[in-house]
């Protein structure tokens, strides 16, 4: 199905002036948006991202549990645990996005490297937004939410139009 496959019903209101044209009914507008391929892909991308976050969180929690630090205030292995969990979530996201979200059959290694590169760019975007917003919103969840939202948008569009670009 392409972006133009959606059938939308337009209705001219009874009191519309001649030549005023039809108007879309609300449920038809929603249906039209939902049927757009890019919107479906964005929703799938979000679902995959949530699953990657879960993989990341669970692995990090397991690593913290089975490789505890002698001094929890100073864990020299923290960065390694964090990185391993982050990479596991990223690998999971890559494969699910490749198979389900974008249904790609292009060269897997090339796409994998592109995906990792974009993830790093998105991380830099998020950290930059965080640095800019902390003076205004503080270092809490509001800043995290806005920065993460910016990274998701960068991540989605860069992967859609570069990593998983259709020939």
TORPA-944838 format. One line per field, with one value per residue: residue in one letter; residue number from 1; x, y, z of N, C-alpha, C in turn. Coordinates in Angstrom, 1 decimal. Example, Ala and Ser with C-alpha at 12.3 -4.5 7.8 and 13.67 -1.06 7.14 Angstrom:
residues 2
resn <- c(A S)
resi <- c(1 2)
n.u <- c(13.2 12.8)
n.v <- c(-5.7 -2.2)
n.w <- c(7.8 7.1)
ca.u <- c(12.3 13.7)
ca.v <- c(-4.5 -1.1)
ca.w <- c(7.8 7.1)
c.u <- c(13.2 12.9)
c.v <- c(-3.3 0.0)
c.w <- c(7.8 7.9)
***
This chain:
residues 167
resn <- c(X X X X X X X X X X X X X X X X X X X X X X X X X X X X X X X X X X X X X X X X X X X X X X X X X X X X X X X X X X X X X X X X X X X X X X X X X X X X X X X X X X X X X X X X X X X X X X X X X X X X X X X X X X X X X X X X X X X X X X X X X X X X X X X X X X X X X X X X X X X X X X X X X X X X X X X X X X X X X X X X X X X X X X X)
resi <- c(1 2 3 4 5 6 7 8 9 10 11 12 13 14 15 16 17 18 19 20 21 22 23 24 25 26 27 28 29 30 31 32 33 34 35 36 37 38 39 40 41 42 43 44 45 46 47 48 49 50 51 52 53 54 55 56 57 58 59 60 61 62 63 64 65 66 67 68 69 70 71 72 73 74 75 76 77 78 79 80 81 82 83 84 85 86 87 88 89 90 91 92 93 94 95 96 97 98 99 100 101 102 103 104 105 106 107 108 109 110 111 112 113 114 115 116 117 118 119 120 121 122 123 124 125 126 127 128 129 130 131 132 133 134 135 136 137 138 139 140 141 142 143 144 145 146 147 148 149 150 151 152 153 154 155 156 157 158 159 160 161 162 163 164 165 166 167)
n.u <- c(0.8 0.6 1.3 -0.7 -2.9 -5.0 -8.5 -10.6 -13.6 -15.4 -17.6 -20.0 -21.2 -24.6 -25.3 -23.2 -21.7 -22.1 -19.5 -17.9 -16.7 -16.0 -16.0 -14.0 -15.0 -14.6 -13.9 -13.0 -10.8 -9.1 -8.8 -7.6 -5.1 -4.1 -3.8 -1.7 1.5 3.9 3.1 2.2 4.7 6.1 4.7 5.1 7.9 8.1 7.0 8.9 11.1 10.3 10.4 13.1 14.0 13.1 14.6 17.1 16.9 16.2 18.5 20.6 19.7 20.0 22.8 23.7 22.7 24.0 26.7 27.7 28.9 31.7 31.8 29.0 28.8 30.9 31.4 33.5 32.8 30.5 30.1 30.7 28.7 26.4 26.9 26.9 24.2 22.9 23.8 22.7 19.9 19.9 20.7 18.6 16.6 17.4 17.2 14.4 13.3 14.3 13.1 10.3 9.3 10.3 10.6 12.9 15.2 17.7 21.3 22.5 24.7 25.7 23.4 23.2 25.5 24.9 22.6 23.6 25.4 23.5 22.1 24.0 24.3 21.7 21.8 23.7 22.2 20.1 21.6 22.6 20.2 19.3 21.3 20.8 18.2 18.2 18.8 16.4 14.2 15.1 16.9 15.2 12.5 10.9 12.8 14.2 12.2 11.6 14.1 14.4 12.3 13.1 15.3 14.1 12.6 14.7 16.1 14.1 13.4 16.0 16.7 14.6 14.8 17.5 19.0 17.1 16.1 14.0 14.6)
n.v <- c(-1.2 2.2 5.7 6.9 5.2 5.4 5.7 8.4 9.8 12.4 15.0 17.3 20.0 20.7 23.4 24.6 27.0 27.3 25.8 25.6 23.3 20.0 18.7 17.0 14.4 14.0 11.3 10.3 11.8 11.0 8.3 8.6 9.7 7.6 5.6 6.3 5.5 6.4 7.3 5.0 3.6 5.3 4.9 2.1 2.3 3.6 1.6 -0.4 0.9 1.2 -1.5 -1.9 -0.3 -1.6 -4.0 -3.0 -1.9 -4.3 -5.9 -4.2 -4.1 -6.8 -7.1 -5.3 -6.7 -9.2 -8.6 -7.0 -4.0 -3.5 -1.1 0.7 3.4 4.0 2.5 0.9 -0.6 0.3 1.9 0.0 -1.9 -0.3 0.4 -2.1 -2.9 -0.8 -1.2 -3.7 -3.1 -1.4 -3.1 -4.9 -3.1 -2.4 -4.8 -5.4 -3.1 -3.3 -5.7 -5.5 -2.8 -1.3 -3.2 -4.2 -5.4 -4.9 -4.6 -6.0 -5.5 -3.0 -1.4 -1.8 -0.5 2.1 2.5 2.5 4.7 6.8 6.5 7.4 10.1 10.9 10.6 12.6 14.9 14.7 15.0 17.6 19.1 18.6 20.0 22.6 22.9 22.4 24.7 26.0 24.2 22.5 19.6 17.4 15.1 16.5 17.8 15.5 14.2 16.0 16.2 13.5 13.1 14.8 13.4 11.0 11.9 12.7 10.3 8.6 9.8 10.0 7.3 6.3 7.7 7.3 5.0 2.9 3.4 3.1 1.6)
n.w <- c(0.0 -0.8 -0.1 -1.3 -1.5 0.2 0.6 0.7 2.0 0.9 1.7 0.7 2.5 3.2 3.4 2.1 0.0 -3.6 -5.4 -3.2 -2.5 -1.3 2.1 4.4 6.5 10.1 11.0 8.6 8.0 10.0 9.4 6.9 7.6 9.2 7.4 5.9 4.8 5.9 8.4 9.6 9.7 11.4 13.8 14.2 14.4 16.8 18.5 18.2 19.3 21.9 22.7 22.4 24.4 26.6 26.4 26.8 29.4 30.9 30.4 31.5 34.2 34.9 34.5 36.5 38.7 38.7 38.4 40.6 42.1 44.2 45.7 45.5 45.0 43.4 40.6 38.6 36.4 35.4 33.0 31.1 31.5 31.0 28.3 27.1 27.5 26.2 23.6 23.1 23.1 20.9 18.8 18.8 18.1 15.5 14.0 14.3 13.2 10.6 9.7 10.3 10.6 8.3 6.4 4.9 2.4 1.7 1.8 4.8 6.6 5.7 6.2 8.9 9.9 9.1 10.6 13.3 13.1 12.8 15.1 16.9 16.1 16.7 19.5 20.1 19.3 21.2 23.6 23.2 23.1 25.7 27.2 26.4 27.4 30.2 31.8 31.7 32.1 34.0 35.3 35.0 34.2 32.3 30.6 29.7 28.3 26.2 24.9 24.2 22.5 20.4 19.5 18.7 16.4 14.7 14.5 13.3 10.8 9.5 9.4 7.9 5.5 4.7 5.9 5.5 3.1 0.3 -2.9)
ca.u <- c(0.0 1.4 0.7 -1.9 -3.9 -6.1 -9.7 -11.2 -14.9 -15.6 -19.0 -20.3 -22.3 -25.9 -25.3 -22.0 -21.9 -21.7 -18.1 -17.2 -15.9 -16.4 -15.2 -13.7 -15.6 -13.5 -13.4 -12.3 -9.5 -8.3 -8.5 -6.6 -3.8 -3.6 -3.5 -0.5 2.6 4.9 2.5 2.3 6.1 6.5 4.1 5.9 9.2 7.9 6.8 10.2 11.9 9.9 10.9 14.5 14.2 12.9 15.8 18.2 16.6 16.3 19.9 21.3 19.3 20.6 24.2 23.9 22.5 25.0 28.0 27.6 30.1 32.1 31.3 28.0 29.0 31.9 31.4 34.3 32.2 29.2 30.1 30.7 27.3 25.5 27.2 26.4 22.7 22.5 24.0 21.7 18.7 20.1 20.7 17.2 15.8 17.8 16.6 13.0 13.0 14.6 12.2 8.9 8.9 10.6 10.6 14.0 15.9 19.0 22.5 22.3 25.8 25.7 22.3 23.5 26.4 24.2 21.7 24.5 25.8 22.3 21.8 25.0 23.9 20.5 22.3 24.3 21.1 19.5 22.5 22.6 18.9 19.4 22.2 20.1 16.9 18.3 18.7 15.0 13.3 15.8 17.5 14.3 11.8 10.5 14.0 14.4 11.1 11.7 15.3 14.2 11.4 13.9 16.2 13.3 12.3 15.9 16.3 13.1 13.6 17.3 16.7 13.6 15.3 18.9 19.3 16.1 15.5 13.6 15.3)
ca.v <- c(0.0 3.4 6.9 7.4 4.2 5.7 6.3 9.3 10.2 13.9 15.3 18.7 20.3 21.2 24.8 25.0 27.8 26.6 25.8 25.6 22.1 19.0 18.7 15.7 14.1 13.8 10.0 10.1 12.5 10.2 7.2 9.0 9.9 6.3 4.8 6.8 4.6 7.1 7.4 3.6 3.3 6.0 4.2 0.9 2.7 3.9 0.4 -1.1 1.7 0.8 -2.8 -1.8 0.3 -2.7 -4.9 -2.2 -1.8 -5.6 -6.4 -3.4 -4.6 -8.1 -6.9 -4.7 -7.7 -10.3 -8.1 -5.9 -3.2 -3.5 0.2 1.1 4.8 4.0 1.2 1.0 -1.4 0.9 2.3 -1.2 -2.4 0.7 0.3 -3.4 -2.9 0.2 -1.8 -4.8 -2.5 -0.9 -4.3 -5.4 -2.1 -2.5 -6.0 -5.3 -2.0 -3.8 -6.7 -5.2 -1.4 -0.8 -4.4 -4.0 -6.5 -4.4 -5.2 -5.9 -4.9 -1.6 -0.8 -1.8 0.6 3.4 2.6 2.8 6.1 7.6 6.5 8.3 11.4 11.2 10.8 14.0 15.8 14.6 15.7 19.1 19.7 18.6 21.0 23.9 23.0 22.3 26.0 26.5 23.2 21.7 18.3 16.3 14.4 17.4 17.9 14.2 14.0 16.9 15.7 12.2 13.4 15.3 12.3 10.1 12.4 12.6 8.9 8.0 10.4 9.7 5.9 6.1 8.2 6.9 3.6 1.9 4.1 2.2 1.9)
ca.w <- c(0.0 -0.9 0.6 -2.0 -1.5 1.2 0.0 1.7 1.6 1.1 1.7 0.6 3.4 2.6 3.4 1.4 -1.2 -4.8 -5.7 -2.0 -2.4 -0.3 3.3 5.0 7.8 11.0 11.0 7.3 8.1 10.9 8.6 5.8 8.2 9.7 6.2 5.2 5.1 6.8 9.8 10.1 9.9 12.6 14.9 14.3 14.9 18.3 19.2 18.2 20.2 23.3 22.9 22.6 25.7 27.5 26.3 27.4 30.8 31.5 30.4 32.4 35.5 35.1 34.7 37.8 39.7 38.6 38.5 41.5 42.4 45.7 46.2 44.5 44.6 42.4 39.9 37.4 35.2 35.1 31.6 30.3 31.6 30.3 26.9 26.6 27.5 25.1 22.3 22.9 22.7 19.6 17.9 18.7 17.3 14.1 13.3 14.2 12.2 9.3 9.3 10.5 10.3 6.9 5.5 4.0 2.0 1.3 2.5 6.2 7.3 5.4 6.9 10.3 10.2 9.0 11.8 14.4 12.9 13.0 16.6 17.6 15.8 17.5 20.9 20.2 19.3 22.5 24.6 22.9 23.5 27.1 27.6 26.1 28.2 31.6 32.5 31.6 32.6 35.0 34.8 35.2 33.2 31.2 29.7 29.2 27.4 25.0 24.2 23.6 21.4 19.3 19.0 18.0 15.1 13.9 14.3 12.4 9.4 9.0 9.1 6.9 4.2 4.4 6.2 5.0 1.9 -0.8 -4.2)
c.u <- c(0.9 0.7 -0.6 -3.0 -5.1 -7.3 -10.3 -12.6 -15.0 -17.1 -19.2 -21.4 -23.5 -25.9 -24.0 -22.4 -21.5 -20.2 -17.2 -16.4 -16.4 -15.5 -15.1 -14.4 -14.5 -13.0 -12.7 -11.0 -8.6 -7.9 -7.5 -5.2 -3.2 -3.2 -2.2 0.7 3.6 4.4 2.6 3.7 6.5 5.9 4.8 7.3 9.2 7.7 8.1 11.1 11.6 10.4 12.4 14.9 14.1 14.1 16.9 18.1 16.8 17.8 20.7 21.0 20.0 22.1 24.5 23.7 23.6 26.4 28.0 28.9 30.4 31.6 30.3 28.1 30.0 32.1 32.3 33.8 30.9 29.1 30.0 29.3 26.3 25.7 26.6 24.9 22.2 22.6 23.0 20.3 18.8 20.1 19.3 16.4 16.2 17.1 15.1 12.6 13.2 13.6 10.7 8.5 9.1 10.7 11.7 14.7 17.3 20.1 22.5 23.4 25.9 24.6 22.6 24.5 25.8 23.3 22.5 24.9 24.7 22.0 22.8 24.7 22.7 20.9 22.9 23.2 20.4 20.3 22.6 21.3 18.8 20.2 21.5 18.9 17.1 18.2 17.2 14.0 13.9 16.2 16.5 13.6 11.3 11.6 14.2 13.4 11.3 13.0 15.1 13.3 12.1 14.7 15.3 12.9 13.5 16.2 15.4 13.4 14.9 17.3 15.7 14.2 16.7 19.1 18.4 15.4 15.2 14.2 14.3)
c.v <- c(1.2 4.5 7.3 6.4 4.5 6.3 7.1 9.7 11.7 14.2 16.8 19.0 20.9 22.7 25.4 25.9 27.0 26.8 25.8 24.4 21.2 19.2 17.3 15.5 13.7 12.3 9.6 10.7 11.6 8.9 7.5 9.1 8.5 5.5 5.2 5.9 5.2 7.1 6.0 3.2 4.0 5.3 2.9 1.2 3.0 2.6 -0.4 -0.4 1.4 -0.6 -2.8 -1.2 -0.8 -3.7 -4.2 -2.2 -3.2 -6.1 -5.6 -3.9 -5.9 -8.0 -6.3 -5.8 -8.7 -9.9 -6.8 -5.2 -3.4 -2.2 0.7 2.6 5.0 2.7 1.4 0.3 -0.8 1.3 1.1 -1.8 -1.6 0.5 -1.0 -3.4 -1.9 -0.5 -3.0 -4.2 -2.0 -2.0 -4.8 -4.4 -2.2 -3.6 -5.9 -4.2 -2.5 -4.8 -6.2 -3.7 -1.0 -2.0 -4.3 -5.3 -6.1 -5.0 -4.9 -5.2 -3.4 -0.8 -0.7 -0.7 1.9 3.6 3.1 4.3 7.1 7.6 7.4 9.7 11.8 11.4 12.2 15.0 15.9 15.3 17.2 19.7 19.7 19.7 22.4 24.0 23.0 23.7 26.5 25.5 22.4 20.3 17.1 15.7 15.2 17.5 16.6 13.9 14.7 16.4 14.4 12.3 13.9 14.2 11.3 10.6 12.3 11.2 8.3 8.5 10.0 8.2 5.6 6.5 7.9 5.4 2.6 2.5 3.0 2.6 2.5)
c.w <- c(0.0 -0.2 -0.1 -2.1 -0.7 0.4 1.1 1.1 1.9 0.9 1.6 1.5 2.7 2.5 2.7 0.2 -2.4 -5.0 -4.4 -1.7 -1.2 1.0 3.8 6.3 8.8 11.0 9.7 7.3 8.9 10.1 7.5 6.4 8.6 8.5 5.5 5.7 6.1 8.2 10.4 10.5 11.2 13.9 15.2 14.9 16.4 19.1 19.3 19.2 21.6 23.6 23.2 23.9 26.8 27.5 27.0 28.9 31.5 31.5 31.4 33.9 35.8 35.3 36.1 38.9 39.8 38.7 39.4 41.8 43.9 46.4 45.2 44.1 43.5 41.7 38.6 36.1 34.8 33.6 30.7 30.3 30.9 28.8 26.4 26.5 26.4 23.8 22.0 22.5 21.3 18.5 17.7 17.9 15.8 13.4 13.3 13.2 10.8 8.8 9.3 10.1 8.8 5.9 4.5 3.7 1.5 2.1 4.0 6.9 7.0 6.2 8.4 10.7 10.1 10.2 13.0 14.3 13.2 14.5 17.4 17.3 16.6 19.0 21.1 20.2 20.7 23.6 24.5 23.4 25.1 27.7 27.5 27.1 29.7 32.3 32.6 32.3 33.7 34.5 35.0 34.0 32.0 30.1 29.0 28.1 26.1 24.2 23.5 22.4 20.2 18.7 18.2 16.6 14.2 13.5 13.2 11.0 8.8 8.6 7.9 5.5 3.8 4.6 5.4 3.7 0.8 -2.1 -5.1)
***
